[in-house]
Amino acid sequence: MPDSFVPKETASSLPMADAKMDPTNGNGVTSYYYQVKQPNEEKNDFLIEVRASKLRNIRRKVSQLADSRFPWHELLLGVSTTSLGAFFSGLLSDISLSSTKGIFVFILCPVIAMGAGVGYLFKRYVDLKLPRIMAKELLDELVDPDKTTEKE
């Protein structure tokens, strides 16, 4: 004998309503109660109290990191490479050192290129190092939930 046909479940049901009638004015009140299911990652979770001053300080540091500023190091790199390019172009052309253009190209441009290049290196180093320093300060200031007693 072939397997019997089992229909798929096509209807869903809700829990029965808890209906209450108010005898004084005749209005009815209906309410539903559902079982609340917590996600697995929240089952062993707990709340930690943190001081508002600490949160304010952390928010200030994070906003400093998040603010986008003009990339001065890129401008310094542009000035440095342009000055260096002017110097090398002056070497290939017939510019005399005694002219105003020659003084600019052969004396000022290398000085500007080296100054802007060194400025670029230091500014770039600071811009790369600062977020790491601030992140370390924030991690030191934030509460570690694995090493806490639920009050900070």
C-alpha positions in Angstrom: 0.0 0.0 0.0 1.4 3.4 -0.9 2.4 5.9 1.8 -0.5 8.0 3.0 -0.7 11.6 1.9 0.3 14.0 4.7 -0.6 17.6 3.9 1.8 20.5 4.6 1.0 22.8 7.4 -0.5 25.9 5.8 -2.0 27.7 8.8 -0.5 29.2 11.9 -2.1 30.0 15.1 -1.7 32.6 17.8 -2.0 32.0 21.5 -5.5 32.4 22.8 -6.3 36.0 23.7 -6.7 36.9 27.4 -10.0 38.8 27.2 -11.1 40.8 30.2 -14.4 42.8 30.6 -14.5 45.8 32.7 -17.8 45.7 34.6 -18.0 49.4 35.3 -18.0 50.8 31.7 -18.4 47.7 29.6 -15.1 48.1 27.7 -13.2 45.0 26.8 -9.4 44.6 27.0 -7.5 42.1 25.0 -3.9 41.2 25.5 -1.5 38.6 24.1 1.4 37.0 25.8 4.3 35.6 23.9 7.3 33.7 25.0 10.4 35.8 24.5 13.4 34.1 23.0 16.9 35.5 23.6 19.6 35.2 21.0 22.4 32.8 22.1 25.0 35.6 22.4 22.8 37.4 24.9 22.0 34.4 27.1 25.1 34.9 29.3 25.2 38.6 28.9 25.1 41.1 31.7 24.9 44.9 32.1 27.9 47.0 33.2 27.6 50.4 34.8 29.9 53.0 33.4 30.4 56.6 34.6 29.0 59.3 32.3 32.3 61.2 32.5 34.2 58.2 31.2 31.8 57.8 28.3 32.1 61.5 27.5 35.9 61.3 27.4 35.7 58.2 25.2 33.2 59.9 22.8 35.5 62.9 22.6 38.5 60.8 21.6 36.5 58.8 19.1 35.1 62.0 17.5 38.7 63.3 17.2 39.6 60.1 15.3 36.5 60.2 13.1 36.8 63.9 12.1 38.2 64.0 8.6 40.7 66.7 8.2 42.6 68.1 5.3 45.5 65.7 4.4 48.4 68.2 4.9 50.9 65.4 4.3 49.6 65.0 0.7 50.0 68.7 0.1 53.6 68.5 1.4 54.3 65.6 -0.9 52.9 67.5 -3.9 55.1 70.6 -3.1 58.2 68.4 -2.6 57.8 66.5 -5.9 56.9 69.6 -7.8 60.0 71.4 -6.5 62.2 68.4 -7.2 60.8 68.2 -10.7 61.5 71.9 -11.3 65.1 71.3 -10.2 65.6 68.4 -12.6 63.9 70.2 -15.4 66.3 73.1 -14.8 69.3 70.8 -15.1 68.1 69.6 -18.5 67.4 73.1 -19.8 69.7 76.0 -20.6 68.9 78.2 -17.5 71.8 80.2 -16.2 72.4 80.3 -12.5 72.9 84.1 -12.6 69.3 84.7 -13.7 66.3 85.1 -11.3 64.8 81.9 -12.7 68.1 80.1 -12.2 68.3 81.2 -8.6 64.8 80.0 -8.0 65.3 76.7 -9.8 68.8 75.7 -8.7 68.8 77.2 -5.1 65.3 77.6 -3.8 63.6 74.5 -5.4 66.0 71.9 -3.8 65.6 73.6 -0.4 61.8 73.6 -0.8 61.8 70.0 -2.0 63.9 68.8 0.9 62.0 70.8 3.5 58.6 69.7 2.2 59.9 66.1 1.9 61.0 66.0 5.5 57.8 67.6 6.6 55.8 65.0 4.6 57.7 62.2 6.3 57.1 63.5 9.8 53.5 64.5 9.2 52.7 61.1 7.6 54.4 59.3 10.5 52.3 61.3 13.1 49.1 60.7 11.1 49.8 56.9 11.1 50.9 56.7 14.7 48.2 58.9 16.3 45.2 56.5 15.7 47.2 53.7 17.2 48.0 55.7 20.3 44.5 56.9 20.7 43.1 53.4 20.2 45.4 52.1 23.0 44.2 54.9 25.3 40.6 54.0 24.5 41.2 50.3 25.2 42.8 51.2 28.5 39.9 53.4 29.4 37.1 51.1 28.3 35.7 48.5 30.7 36.8 44.9 29.9 33.7 42.8 30.4 35.8 39.7 31.0 37.6 41.4 34.0 34.7 43.2 35.6 32.4 42.9 38.6 29.5 44.6 36.8 30.3 48.1 38.3 32.9 50.6 37.1 
